[in-house]
């Protein structure tokens, strides 16, 4: 089971005593800050919860699974999310 954006906004609104509109605006602002920071090559850290880094991926050779044909995959960037200590503890304790 997963929590979608609408459910997340509703939970944020309830727990922070905000309207759903305000919660949506806060979540949208967080999303924008996260994306802009990663585009700039910055790390975003929410202490105890997680950190998000932009990582470089080297160019490599891949293979088309249907045809077996080799293809060149260009260098690019990916995203690495590292859980913080609070998140690790919360998940490991059942």
N, C-alpha and C positions, 0 to 999 in steps of 0.2 A: 504494500500500500504506500502511496506517496501523497504529499501535500502539494496541491497545485497553487498557482499564484493567487487565485481568488480566495482560497481557504487560508493561505498565509496572510493576506491582507486582513481578512476577518479576524484572525487570531491576534495579529499585531494591534488592531484597533481595540479589541476587547482588553488585552493585557495592559496596553499603554493608555487606556481610556481616551482614545482618539476616535474621530469619526472615520468611517471607511475611506472617505476621500483623503483625509489627512494621512492615513496609513499608506494608501496607494502612492501619494506624493512622496512620502518618506522612503518607501521601497524603490520608487523610480529614481529618486535622488541618489540612493546608495548604489543602484545599478549603474547610473551615469558616472559617478565618481570612480567606481571599480573599473569600468571600461576605459575611461580616460586615463587613469593611473597606469593600467597595464599597457595601454598604447604608448605611453611615455616611457615605458621600461621600469616603472616604479613597482615596488612590492607593497601590497596592501596587507596590513596585519591588524587583526582584531584579537588582542591579547586573550589567551585562554581558549578562544574559539577556533580560529584558523588563520593561516596566512596564504596569500595567493601571489604567485610569481609568474612572470612571463619567461619562458625558457626557449632557447634556440634549438632548432632541430636541424641537423646536418642534412645535406642532400644525400639521397641514397637510391639504390636500385630496388624496385618492387617487382611484383609479378601479378599479372592479371589472373585471378583464380579460374576464370572460365576458359581462357585460351592458353594460359601458361606463358604468354608473351611477356618478356621483360619490358619494364617501362621506367623512365627516370622520374623520381619524385624530387622536386626542387627543395632547397633549404627554406625554412620558414620558422614560424613561432608556434608554440603551444602554451598551455596554461597548466601550472602545477599547483594543486591545493594541498596544503599540509595541515592536518588537524592539530589543534592546540591541546594543552594538558587537560583543560576542563572538558572539552569534547571527548577526548580519549577516555577519561574516567567515566563520563556519563554513559558512553556506549559499552564499556567493558563491564559495568555493574548492571546485572539484570534485575 
